[in-house]
Amino acid sequence: MMSFGCIDKNKTPVPEERTCPQCGGEIEVFLSMGQIMEDAVCDCGYVIKAQEPLGAMPEAQ
Ligand SMILES: [Zn+2]
């Protein structure tokens, strides 16, 4: 019942619809601070790749 307790507001993904350049359909991507968080795959198989944050510092894995 505390699933949302640890989500940082700055990191909350914002859904946004993008038009697929391949089939013209809509693809829902998740943005965080203007960057695509994770790959979004269209029904036709087109993939919008996640973006690397510019100037991000590499973190220990
Ligand atoms: Zn498509």
PDB file of the backbone (N, CA, C, O) and the ligand in Angstrom, with CONECT records:
HET     ZN  A 101       1
ATOM      1  N   MET A   1       0.825  -1.212   0.000  1.00  0.00           N
ATOM      2  CA  MET A   1       0.000   0.000   0.000  1.00  0.00           C
ATOM      3  C   MET A   1       0.853   1.252   0.000  1.00  0.00           C
ATOM      4  O   MET A   1       0.328   2.363   0.083  1.00  0.00           O
ATOM      5  N   MET A   2       2.180   1.083  -0.094  1.00  0.00           N
ATOM      6  CA  MET A   2       3.058   2.235  -0.082  1.00  0.00           C
ATOM      7  C   MET A   2       3.875   2.264  -1.370  1.00  0.00           C
ATOM      8  O   MET A   2       5.018   2.720  -1.376  1.00  0.00           O
ATOM      9  N   SER A   3       3.296   1.785  -2.439  1.00  0.00           N
ATOM     10  CA  SER A   3       4.005   1.620  -3.706  1.00  0.00           C
ATOM     11  C   SER A   3       4.598   2.915  -4.241  1.00  0.00           C
ATOM     12  O   SER A   3       5.658   2.901  -4.867  1.00  0.00           O
ATOM     13  N   PHE A   4       3.933   4.016  -4.003  1.00  0.00           N
ATOM     14  CA  PHE A   4       4.360   5.262  -4.618  1.00  0.00           C
ATOM     15  C   PHE A   4       5.200   6.127  -3.688  1.00  0.00           C
ATOM     16  O   PHE A   4       5.569   7.251  -4.028  1.00  0.00           O
ATOM     17  N   GLY A   5       5.491   5.594  -2.531  1.00  0.00           N
ATOM     18  CA  GLY A   5       6.182   6.382  -1.524  1.00  0.00           C
ATOM     19  C   GLY A   5       7.556   6.861  -1.920  1.00  0.00           C
ATOM     20  O   GLY A   5       7.993   7.926  -1.484  1.00  0.00           O
ATOM     21  N   CYS A   6       8.257   6.077  -2.754  1.00  0.00           N
ATOM     22  CA  CYS A   6       9.648   6.422  -3.011  1.00  0.00           C
ATOM     23  C   CYS A   6       9.874   7.041  -4.383  1.00  0.00           C
ATOM     24  O   CYS A   6      11.017   7.178  -4.822  1.00  0.00           O
ATOM     25  N   ILE A   7       8.811   7.412  -5.055  1.00  0.00           N
ATOM     26  CA  ILE A   7       8.999   8.041  -6.363  1.00  0.00           C
ATOM     27  C   ILE A   7       9.333   9.518  -6.185  1.00  0.00           C
ATOM     28  O   ILE A   7       8.567  10.290  -5.609  1.00  0.00           O
ATOM     29  N   ASP A   8      10.502   9.879  -6.697  1.00  0.00           N
ATOM     30  CA  ASP A   8      10.927  11.275  -6.644  1.00  0.00           C
ATOM     31  C   ASP A   8      10.176  12.050  -7.714  1.00  0.00           C
ATOM     32  O   ASP A   8      10.087  11.603  -8.857  1.00  0.00           O
ATOM     33  N   LYS A   9       9.647  13.183  -7.361  1.00  0.00           N
ATOM     34  CA  LYS A   9       8.829  13.935  -8.307  1.00  0.00           C
ATOM     35  C   LYS A   9       9.609  14.308  -9.570  1.00  0.00           C
ATOM     36  O   LYS A   9       9.048  14.314 -10.665  1.00  0.00           O
ATOM     37  N   ASN A  10      10.887  14.616  -9.421  1.00  0.00           N
ATOM     38  CA  ASN A  10      11.706  14.973 -10.577  1.00  0.00           C
ATOM     39  C   ASN A  10      11.942  13.801 -11.513  1.00  0.00           C
ATOM     40  O   ASN A  10      12.286  13.990 -12.680  1.00  0.00           O
ATOM     41  N   LYS A  11      11.760  12.618 -11.013  1.00  0.00           N
ATOM     42  CA  LYS A  11      12.052  11.445 -11.820  1.00  0.00           C
ATOM     43  C   LYS A  11      10.788  10.733 -12.276  1.00  0.00           C
ATOM     44  O   LYS A  11      10.859   9.678 -12.906  1.00  0.00           O
ATOM     45  N   THR A  12       9.649  11.298 -11.964  1.00  0.00           N
ATOM     46  CA  THR A  12       8.416  10.661 -12.379  1.00  0.00           C
ATOM     47  C   THR A  12       8.263  10.754 -13.891  1.00  0.00           C
ATOM     48  O   THR A  12       8.244  11.849 -14.453  1.00  0.00           O
ATOM     49  N   PRO A  13       8.153   9.612 -14.542  1.00  0.00           N
ATOM     50  CA  PRO A  13       8.016   9.638 -15.998  1.00  0.00           C
ATOM     51  C   PRO A  13       6.719  10.298 -16.429  1.00  0.00           C
ATOM     52  O   PRO A  13       5.671  10.104 -15.813  1.00  0.00           O
ATOM     53  N   VAL A  14       6.804  11.083 -17.499  1.00  0.00           N
ATOM     54  CA  VAL A  14       5.635  11.734 -18.054  1.00  0.00           C
ATOM     55  C   VAL A  14       5.310  11.081 -19.390  1.00  0.00           C
ATOM     56  O   VAL A  14       6.140  11.110 -20.299  1.00  0.00           O
ATOM     57  N   PRO A  15       4.128  10.495 -19.532  1.00  0.00           N
ATOM     58  CA  PRO A  15       3.780   9.883 -20.811  1.00  0.00           C
ATOM     59  C   PRO A  15       3.529  10.929 -21.884  1.00  0.00           C
ATOM     60  O   PRO A  15       2.910  11.963 -21.634  1.00  0.00           O
ATOM     61  N   GLU A  16       4.017  10.644 -23.076  1.00  0.00           N
ATOM     62  CA  GLU A  16       3.810  11.561 -24.186  1.00  0.00           C
ATOM     63  C   GLU A  16       3.641  10.737 -25.456  1.00  0.00           C
ATOM     64  O   GLU A  16       4.315   9.723 -25.640  1.00  0.00           O
ATOM     65  N   GLU A  17       2.745  11.172 -26.325  1.00  0.00           N
ATOM     66  CA  GLU A  17       2.532  10.425 -27.557  1.00  0.00           C
ATOM     67  C   GLU A  17       3.381  10.984 -28.682  1.00  0.00           C
ATOM     68  O   GLU A  17       3.400  12.189 -28.931  1.00  0.00           O
ATOM     69  N   ARG A  18       4.079  10.088 -29.355  1.00  0.00           N
ATOM     70  CA  ARG A  18       4.888  10.450 -30.507  1.00  0.00           C
ATOM     71  C   ARG A  18       4.318   9.736 -31.715  1.00  0.00           C
ATOM     72  O   ARG A  18       3.748   8.650 -31.607  1.00  0.00           O
ATOM     73  N   THR A  19       4.484  10.367 -32.872  1.00  0.00           N
ATOM     74  CA  THR A  19       4.017   9.735 -34.096  1.00  0.00           C
ATOM     75  C   THR A  19       5.102   8.820 -34.649  1.00  0.00           C
ATOM     76  O   THR A  19       6.254   9.226 -34.802  1.00  0.00           O
ATOM     77  N   CYS A  20       4.726   7.606 -34.941  1.00  0.00           N
ATOM     78  CA  CYS A  20       5.669   6.651 -35.502  1.00  0.00           C
ATOM     79  C   CYS A  20       6.008   7.049 -36.936  1.00  0.00           C
ATOM     80  O   CYS A  20       5.109   7.221 -37.759  1.00  0.00           O
ATOM     81  N   PRO A  21       7.304   7.196 -37.243  1.00  0.00           N
ATOM     82  CA  PRO A  21       7.718   7.587 -38.595  1.00  0.00           C
ATOM     83  C   PRO A  21       7.538   6.458 -39.604  1.00  0.00           C
ATOM     84  O   PRO A  21       7.615   6.672 -40.813  1.00  0.00           O
ATOM     85  N   GLN A  22       7.306   5.293 -39.107  1.00  0.00           N
ATOM     86  CA  GLN A  22       7.215   4.136 -39.991  1.00  0.00           C
ATOM     87  C   GLN A  22       5.778   3.843 -40.409  1.00  0.00           C
ATOM     88  O   GLN A  22       5.505   3.610 -41.586  1.00  0.00           O
ATOM     89  N   CYS A  23       4.863   3.854 -39.447  1.00  0.00           N
ATOM     90  CA  CYS A  23       3.480   3.504 -39.772  1.00  0.00           C
ATOM     91  C   CYS A  23       2.509   4.647 -39.496  1.00  0.00           C
ATOM     92  O   CYS A  23       1.330   4.559 -39.839  1.00  0.00           O
ATOM     93  N   GLY A  24       2.999   5.716 -38.881  1.00  0.00           N
ATOM     94  CA  GLY A  24       2.143   6.859 -38.611  1.00  0.00           C
ATOM     95  C   GLY A  24       1.262   6.696 -37.389  1.00  0.00           C
ATOM     96  O   GLY A  24       0.442   7.559 -37.078  1.00  0.00           O
ATOM     97  N   GLY A  25       1.437   5.601 -36.711  1.00  0.00           N
ATOM     98  CA  GLY A  25       0.650   5.354 -35.512  1.00  0.00           C
ATOM     99  C   GLY A  25       1.205   6.121 -34.329  1.00  0.00           C
ATOM    100  O   GLY A  25       2.239   6.782 -34.429  1.00  0.00           O
ATOM    101  N   GLU A  26       0.516   6.028 -33.220  1.00  0.00           N
ATOM    102  CA  GLU A  26       0.976   6.727 -32.031  1.00  0.00           C
ATOM    103  C   GLU A  26       1.746   5.770 -31.120  1.00  0.00           C
ATOM    104  O   GLU A  26       1.348   4.629 -30.887  1.00  0.00           O
ATOM    105  N   ILE A  27       2.848   6.284 -30.625  1.00  0.00           N
ATOM    106  CA  ILE A  27       3.662   5.514 -29.696  1.00  0.00           C
ATOM    107  C   ILE A  27       3.733   6.294 -28.393  1.00  0.00           C
ATOM    108  O   ILE A  27       4.034   7.488 -28.385  1.00  0.00           O
ATOM    109  N   GLU A  28       3.460   5.625 -27.319  1.00  0.00           N
ATOM    110  CA  GLU A  28       3.555   6.306 -26.032  1.00  0.00           C
ATOM    111  C   GLU A  28       4.959   6.123 -25.472  1.00  0.00           C
ATOM    112  O   GLU A  28       5.427   5.004 -25.260  1.00  0.00           O
ATOM    113  N   VAL A  29       5.616   7.254 -25.240  1.00  0.00           N
ATOM    114  CA  VAL A  29       6.943   7.212 -24.649  1.00  0.00           C
ATOM    115  C   VAL A  29       6.859   7.833 -23.258  1.00  0.00           C
ATOM    116  O   VAL A  29       5.931   8.580 -22.950  1.00  0.00           O
ATOM    117  N   PHE A  30       7.825   7.517 -22.445  1.00  0.00           N
ATOM    118  CA  PHE A  30       7.859   8.105 -21.114  1.00  0.00           C
ATOM    119  C   PHE A  30       9.065   9.022 -20.994  1.00  0.00           C
ATOM    120  O   PHE A  30      10.209   8.609 -21.180  1.00  0.00           O
ATOM    121  N   LEU A  31       8.778  10.269 -20.680  1.00  0.00           N
ATOM    122  CA  LEU A  31       9.827  11.270 -20.564  1.00  0.00           C
ATOM    123  C   LEU A  31      10.103  11.578 -19.105  1.00  0.00           C
ATOM    124  O   LEU A  31       9.204  11.592 -18.264  1.00  0.00           O
ATOM    125  N   SER A  32      11.368  11.822 -18.835  1.00  0.00           N
ATOM    126  CA  SER A  32      11.736  12.324 -17.527  1.00  0.00           C
ATOM    127  C   SER A  32      12.697  13.477 -17.747  1.00  0.00           C
ATOM    128  O   SER A  32      13.774  13.289 -18.313  1.00  0.00           O
ATOM    129  N   MET A  33      12.322  14.650 -17.313  1.00  0.00           N
ATOM    130  CA  MET A  33      13.136  15.845 -17.487  1.00  0.00           C
ATOM    131  C   MET A  33      13.508  16.031 -18.958  1.00  0.00           C
ATOM    132  O   MET A  33      14.636  16.408 -19.275  1.00  0.00           O
ATOM    133  N   GLY A  34      12.562  15.767 -19.846  1.00  0.00           N
ATOM    134  CA  GLY A  34      12.778  16.014 -21.265  1.00  0.00           C
ATOM    135  C   GLY A  34      13.489  14.899 -22.008  1.00  0.00           C
ATOM    136  O   GLY A  34      13.697  14.992 -23.217  1.00  0.00           O
ATOM    137  N   GLN A  35      13.856  13.863 -21.306  1.00  0.00           N
ATOM    138  CA  GLN A  35      14.569  12.767 -21.941  1.00  0.00           C
ATOM    139  C   GLN A  35      13.677  11.530 -21.978  1.00  0.00           C
ATOM    140  O   GLN A  35      12.901  11.278 -21.057  1.00  0.00           O
ATOM    141  N   ILE A  36      13.803  10.764 -23.061  1.00  0.00           N
ATOM    142  CA  ILE A  36      13.063   9.512 -23.135  1.00  0.00           C
ATOM    143  C   ILE A  36      13.718   8.505 -22.199  1.00  0.00           C
ATOM    144  O   ILE A  36      14.906   8.199 -22.305  1.00  0.00           O
ATOM    145  N   MET A  37      12.917   8.013 -21.300  1.00  0.00           N
ATOM    146  CA  MET A  37      13.433   7.140 -20.248  1.00  0.00           C
ATOM    147  C   MET A  37      13.797   5.748 -20.735  1.00  0.00           C
ATOM    148  O   MET A  37      14.839   5.198 -20.377  1.00  0.00           O
ATOM    149  N   GLU A  38      12.920   5.190 -21.554  1.00  0.00           N
ATOM    150  CA  GLU A  38      13.159   3.816 -21.964  1.00  0.00           C
ATOM    151  C   GLU A  38      12.655   3.597 -23.378  1.00  0.00           C
ATOM    152  O   GLU A  38      11.820   4.353 -23.875  1.00  0.00           O
ATOM    153  N   ASP A  39      13.168   2.559 -24.020  1.00  0.00           N
ATOM    154  CA  ASP A  39      12.760   2.276 -25.386  1.00  0.00           C
ATOM    155  C   ASP A  39      11.250   2.101 -25.459  1.00  0.00           C
ATOM    156  O   ASP A  39      10.635   1.470 -24.600  1.00  0.00           O
ATOM    157  N   ALA A  40      10.668   2.681 -26.517  1.00  0.00           N
ATOM    158  CA  ALA A  40       9.243   2.513 -26.745  1.00  0.00           C
ATOM    159  C   ALA A  40       9.078   1.781 -28.071  1.00  0.00           C
ATOM    160  O   ALA A  40       9.651   2.180 -29.085  1.00  0.00           O
ATOM    161  N   VAL A  41       8.300   0.722 -28.057  1.00  0.00           N
ATOM    162  CA  VAL A  41       8.144  -0.095 -29.251  1.00  0.00           C
ATOM    163  C   VAL A  41       6.740   0.078 -29.820  1.00  0.00           C
ATOM    164  O   VAL A  41       5.744  -0.075 -29.113  1.00  0.00           O
ATOM    165  N   CYS A  42       6.683   0.396 -31.099  1.00  0.00           N
ATOM    166  CA  CYS A  42       5.406   0.552 -31.775  1.00  0.00           C
ATOM    167  C   CYS A  42       4.834  -0.815 -32.140  1.00  0.00           C
ATOM    168  O   CYS A  42       5.547  -1.818 -32.160  1.00  0.00           O
ATOM    169  N   ASP A  43       3.569  -0.832 -32.418  1.00  0.00           N
ATOM    170  CA  ASP A  43       2.924  -2.072 -32.841  1.00  0.00           C
ATOM    171  C   ASP A  43       3.562  -2.635 -34.109  1.00  0.00           C
ATOM    172  O   ASP A  43       3.567  -3.847 -34.322  1.00  0.00           O
ATOM    173  N   CYS A  44       4.100  -1.746 -34.949  1.00  0.00           N
ATOM    174  CA  CYS A  44       4.688  -2.190 -36.213  1.00  0.00           C
ATOM    175  C   CYS A  44       6.126  -2.666 -36.032  1.00  0.00           C
ATOM    176  O   CYS A  44       6.738  -3.193 -36.961  1.00  0.00           O
ATOM    177  N   GLY A  45       6.648  -2.478 -34.847  1.00  0.00           N
ATOM    178  CA  GLY A  45       8.004  -2.952 -34.598  1.00  0.00           C
ATOM    179  C   GLY A  45       9.036  -1.843 -34.544  1.00  0.00           C
ATOM    180  O   GLY A  45      10.187  -2.085 -34.180  1.00  0.00           O
ATOM    181  N   TYR A  46       8.640  -0.628 -34.901  1.00  0.00           N
ATOM    182  CA  TYR A  46       9.582   0.493 -34.825  1.00  0.00           C
ATOM    183  C   TYR A  46       9.902   0.800 -33.366  1.00  0.00           C
ATOM    184  O   TYR A  46       9.024   0.789 -32.503  1.00  0.00           O
ATOM    185  N   VAL A  47      11.162   1.070 -33.116  1.00  0.00           N
ATOM    186  CA  VAL A  47      11.577   1.327 -31.740  1.00  0.00           C
ATOM    187  C   VAL A  47      12.098   2.751 -31.597  1.00  0.00           C
ATOM    188  O   VAL A  47      12.994   3.166 -32.333  1.00  0.00           O
ATOM    189  N   ILE A  48      11.546   3.490 -30.664  1.00  0.00           N
ATOM    190  CA  ILE A  48      12.115   4.782 -30.291  1.00  0.00           C
ATOM    191  C   ILE A  48      13.073   4.511 -29.142  1.00  0.00           C
ATOM    192  O   ILE A  48      12.673   4.080 -28.061  1.00  0.00           O
ATOM    193  N   LYS A  49      14.337   4.772 -29.400  1.00  0.00           N
ATOM    194  CA  LYS A  49      15.344   4.442 -28.402  1.00  0.00           C
ATOM    195  C   LYS A  49      15.351   5.448 -27.260  1.00  0.00           C
ATOM    196  O   LYS A  49      15.071   6.634 -27.434  1.00  0.00           O
ATOM    197  N   ALA A  50      15.677   4.934 -26.110  1.00  0.00           N
ATOM    198  CA  ALA A  50      15.822   5.812 -24.956  1.00  0.00           C
ATOM    199  C   ALA A  50      17.006   6.741 -25.181  1.00  0.00           C
ATOM    200  O   ALA A  50      17.975   6.381 -25.849  1.00  0.00           O
ATOM    201  N   GLN A  51      16.918   7.932 -24.621  1.00  0.00           N
ATOM    202  CA  GLN A  51      17.982   8.919 -24.776  1.00  0.00           C
ATOM    203  C   GLN A  51      18.883   8.934 -23.557  1.00  0.00           C
ATOM    204  O   GLN A  51      18.439   8.795 -22.417  1.00  0.00           O
ATOM    205  N   GLU A  52      20.163   9.109 -23.840  1.00  0.00           N
ATOM    206  CA  GLU A  52      21.112   9.252 -22.739  1.00  0.00           C
ATOM    207  C   GLU A  52      21.076  10.696 -22.274  1.00  0.00           C
ATOM    208  O   GLU A  52      21.169  11.607 -23.097  1.00  0.00           O
ATOM    209  N   PRO A  53      20.947  10.922 -21.002  1.00  0.00           N
ATOM    210  CA  PRO A  53      20.960  12.296 -20.503  1.00  0.00           C
ATOM    211  C   PRO A  53      22.288  12.968 -20.832  1.00  0.00           C
ATOM    212  O   PRO A  53      23.354  12.390 -20.621  1.00  0.00           O
ATOM    213  N   LEU A  54      22.219  14.188 -21.350  1.00  0.00           N
ATOM    214  CA  LEU A  54      23.442  14.895 -21.709  1.00  0.00           C
ATOM    215  C   LEU A  54      24.204  15.293 -20.457  1.00  0.00           C
ATOM    216  O   LEU A  54      23.645  15.801 -19.485  1.00  0.00           O
ATOM    217  N   GLY A  55      25.486  15.042 -20.522  1.00  0.00           N
ATOM    218  CA  GLY A  55      26.333  15.463 -19.406  1.00  0.00           C
ATOM    219  C   GLY A  55      26.119  14.653 -18.139  1.00  0.00           C
ATOM    220  O   GLY A  55      26.545  15.045 -17.052  1.00  0.00           O
ATOM    221  N   ALA A  56      25.459  13.527 -18.296  1.00  0.00           N
ATOM    222  CA  ALA A  56      25.225  12.710 -17.109  1.00  0.00           C
ATOM    223  C   ALA A  56      26.537  12.109 -16.613  1.00  0.00           C
ATOM    224  O   ALA A  56      27.400  11.702 -17.391  1.00  0.00           O
ATOM    225  N   MET A  57      26.647  12.071 -15.341  1.00  0.00           N
ATOM    226  CA  MET A  57      27.849  11.458 -14.791  1.00  0.00           C
ATOM    227  C   MET A  57      27.620   9.961 -14.657  1.00  0.00           C
ATOM    228  O   MET A  57      26.577   9.522 -14.171  1.00  0.00           O
ATOM    229  N   PRO A  58      28.590   9.194 -15.086  1.00  0.00           N
ATOM    230  CA  PRO A  58      28.447   7.737 -14.943  1.00  0.00           C
ATOM    231  C   PRO A  58      28.373   7.368 -13.469  1.00  0.00           C
ATOM    232  O   PRO A  58      29.139   7.857 -12.639  1.00  0.00           O
ATOM    233  N   GLU A  59      27.444   6.509 -13.181  1.00  0.00           N
ATOM    234  CA  GLU A  59      27.293   6.098 -11.796  1.00  0.00           C
ATOM    235  C   GLU A  59      27.783   4.670 -11.622  1.00  0.00           C
ATOM    236  O   GLU A  59      27.797   3.882 -12.568  1.00  0.00           O
ATOM    237  N   ALA A  60      28.167   4.366 -10.453  1.00  0.00           N
ATOM    238  CA  ALA A  60      28.594   2.995 -10.178  1.00  0.00           C
ATOM    239  C   ALA A  60      27.427   2.060 -10.405  1.00  0.00           C
ATOM    240  O   ALA A  60      26.297   2.358 -10.016  1.00  0.00           O
ATOM    241  N   GLN A  61      27.691   0.963 -11.016  1.00  0.00           N
ATOM    242  CA  GLN A  61      26.615   0.054 -11.353  1.00  0.00           C
ATOM    243  C   GLN A  61      26.265  -0.864 -10.192  1.00  0.00           C
ATOM    244  O   GLN A  61      25.369  -1.699 -10.313  1.00  0.00           O
TER     245      GLN A  61
HETATM  246 ZN    ZN A 101       4.659   2.101 -36.094  1.00  0.00          ZN2+
END
